[in-house]
Amino acid sequence: MFANRLEKQWKHLRKWARRTGVSCYRLYDKDIPEIPLACDLYEEAQTGTVHLHLALYERPYEKDEAEEEQWLAAMREAAADILSIPADRVHSKLRRRQRGEESQYERMAKTDRRFQVDEGGAKLLVNLDDYLDTGLFLDHRPLRRLVRDSSAGKRVLNLFSYTGAFSVQAGIGGAASVASVDLSKTYLAWAGENLTLNGFRAPSSPVRHEEIATAGPYPLVHADVKAFLPWAFRAGLRWDIVVLDPPTFSNSKRSADSLDTNRDWAELCRASLALLSPGGTLYFSTNSRTLKFDPDLVGGAATREGTEIEDLSESSIPEDFRNRKIHRAWRFTLPK
């Protein structure tokens, strides 16, 4: 059943991918309830070599570990066979619900194997083995393109920047400057490599938020976003575009306070809007399905006369995602 579904999707999506210049896309996402897998295809930009990233969603019931591994091995074999990919290029892992101090960004292995992929002319590095996620959230491809198309001559702030894919696309779109803010030095360094790959002169190491003004046009800022936002406002810093895509939950030991997007989203949006110049734009996205979006909860600029708020959720889900609720997104535009 899995092989048949995978083959059908592949025949359809590979034509779409070739036509649209997409080299990484989702082939399967729990299409069959009895087979709770996500399967993504990644093509190396320099060689054309194809890899599969297979993630098993945690089942709602107990299953013998040995039996589960045997079942997953059968799925890997079926996927490799139907797409004619060697077994060593099928990368699999278990995607559990986050609990307590667990984090989707924790390191799972230390292969340090990365390769370059292409996204609409952007060069980006991915790692299919060492972390739960690969360094590139495929579902945000259309939103990254939207940011890219609106960045010409703009000052862009990328919050919770992860590996900097939004930053790269903004730079390619002709942004005057792009600041990337994250609490992880590992991912900031990765973002710096992605920027450098695309011809942008990123700093050799992350800077503290106090150094942002002297760190060049592509600063990598090591900071807790919740603390950075009020500091930047007091410092008089302003941007034309802010990208706000927080993880649903984080309680890193490097942060003085935990982050719960369901609890904190309105405060984050309000503080981000306060950093916009007149006519500026905030793109806010979340993977939380339980977040209840209400501009009145944001207050401030969100409820000011002339502020426009658009729900981009449907238009920002790419064609390769069967799950149309993978994320939600909104665009706030301030009056000039």
Secondary structure in CASP SS format (residue, H / E / C, confidence):
PFRMAT SS
TARGET T0000
AUTHOR 0000-0000-0000
METHOD secondary structure of the structure
MODEL  1
M C 1.00
F H 1.00
A H 1.00
N H 1.00
R H 1.00
L H 1.00
E H 1.00
K H 1.00
Q H 1.00
W H 1.00
K H 1.00
H H 1.00
L H 1.00
R H 1.00
K H 1.00
W H 1.00
A H 1.00
R H 1.00
R H 1.00
T H 1.00
G C 1.00
V E 1.00
S C 1.00
C E 1.00
Y E 1.00
R E 1.00
L E 1.00
Y E 1.00
D E 1.00
K C 1.00
D C 1.00
I C 1.00
P C 1.00
E C 1.00
I C 1.00
P C 1.00
L E 1.00
A E 1.00
C E 1.00
D E 1.00
L E 1.00
Y E 1.00
E E 1.00
E C 1.00
A C 1.00
Q C 1.00
T C 1.00
G C 1.00
T C 1.00
V E 1.00
H E 1.00
L E 1.00
H E 1.00
L E 1.00
A E 1.00
L E 1.00
Y E 1.00
E C 1.00
R C 1.00
P C 1.00
Y C 1.00
E C 1.00
K C 1.00
D C 1.00
E H 1.00
A H 1.00
E H 1.00
E H 1.00
E H 1.00
Q H 1.00
W H 1.00
L H 1.00
A H 1.00
A H 1.00
M H 1.00
R H 1.00
E H 1.00
A H 1.00
A H 1.00
A H 1.00
D H 1.00
I H 1.00
L C 1.00
S C 1.00
I C 1.00
P C 1.00
A H 1.00
D H 1.00
R H 1.00
V E 1.00
H E 1.00
S E 1.00
K E 1.00
L E 1.00
R E 1.00
R C 1.00
R C 1.00
Q C 1.00
R C 1.00
G C 1.00
E C 1.00
E C 1.00
S C 1.00
Q C 1.00
Y C 1.00
E C 1.00
R E 1.00
M C 1.00
A C 1.00
K C 1.00
T C 1.00
D C 1.00
R C 1.00
R C 1.00
F E 1.00
Q E 1.00
V E 1.00
D E 1.00
E E 1.00
G C 1.00
G C 1.00
A E 1.00
K E 1.00
L E 1.00
L E 1.00
V E 1.00
N C 1.00
L C 1.00
D C 1.00
D C 1.00
Y E 1.00
L C 1.00
D C 1.00
T C 1.00
G C 1.00
L C 1.00
F C 1.00
L H 1.00
D H 1.00
H H 1.00
R H 1.00
P H 1.00
L H 1.00
R H 1.00
R H 1.00
L H 1.00
V H 1.00
R H 1.00
D H 1.00
S C 1.00
S C 1.00
A C 1.00
G C 1.00
K C 1.00
R E 1.00
V E 1.00
L E 1.00
N E 1.00
L E 1.00
F C 1.00
S C 1.00
Y C 1.00
T C 1.00
G C 1.00
A H 1.00
F H 1.00
S H 1.00
V H 1.00
Q H 1.00
A H 1.00
G H 1.00
I H 1.00
G C 1.00
G C 1.00
A C 1.00
A C 1.00
S E 1.00
V E 1.00
A E 1.00
S E 1.00
V E 1.00
D E 1.00
L C 1.00
S C 1.00
K H 1.00
T H 1.00
Y H 1.00
L H 1.00
A H 1.00
W H 1.00
A H 1.00
G H 1.00
E H 1.00
N H 1.00
L H 1.00
T H 1.00
L H 1.00
N C 1.00
G C 1.00
F C 1.00
R C 1.00
A C 1.00
P C 1.00
S C 1.00
S C 1.00
P C 1.00
V E 1.00
R C 1.00
H H 1.00
E H 1.00
E H 1.00
I H 1.00
A H 1.00
T H 1.00
A C 1.00
G C 1.00
P C 1.00
Y C 1.00
P C 1.00
L E 1.00
V E 1.00
H E 1.00
A C 1.00
D C 1.00
V H 1.00
K H 1.00
A H 1.00
F H 1.00
L H 1.00
P H 1.00
W H 1.00
A H 1.00
F H 1.00
R H 1.00
A C 1.00
G C 1.00
L C 1.00
R C 1.00
W E 1.00
D E 1.00
I E 1.00
V E 1.00
V E 1.00
L E 1.00
D C 1.00
P C 1.00
P C 1.00
T C 1.00
F E 1.00
S E 1.00
N C 1.00
S C 1.00
K C 1.00
R C 1.00
S C 1.00
A C 1.00
D C 1.00
S C 1.00
L E 1.00
D E 1.00
T H 1.00
N H 1.00
R H 1.00
D H 1.00
W H 1.00
A H 1.00
E H 1.00
L H 1.00
C H 1.00
R H 1.00
A H 1.00
S H 1.00
L H 1.00
A C 1.00
L C 1.00
L E 1.00
S E 1.00
P E 1.00
G E 1.00
G E 1.00
T E 1.00
L E 1.00
Y E 1.00
F E 1.00
S E 1.00
T E 1.00
N C 1.00
S C 1.00
R C 1.00
T C 1.00
L C 1.00
K C 1.00
F C 1.00
D C 1.00
P H 1.00
D H 1.00
L H 1.00
V H 1.00
G C 1.00
G H 1.00
A H 1.00
A H 1.00
T H 1.00
R C 1.00
E C 1.00
G C 1.00
T C 1.00
E E 1.00
I E 1.00
E E 1.00
D E 1.00
L C 1.00
S C 1.00
E C 1.00
S C 1.00
S C 1.00
I C 1.00
P C 1.00
E C 1.00
D C 1.00
F C 1.00
R C 1.00
N C 1.00
R C 1.00
K C 1.00
I C 1.00
H C 1.00
R E 1.00
A E 1.00
W E 1.00
R E 1.00
F E 1.00
T E 1.00
L C 1.00
P C 1.00
K C 1.00
END
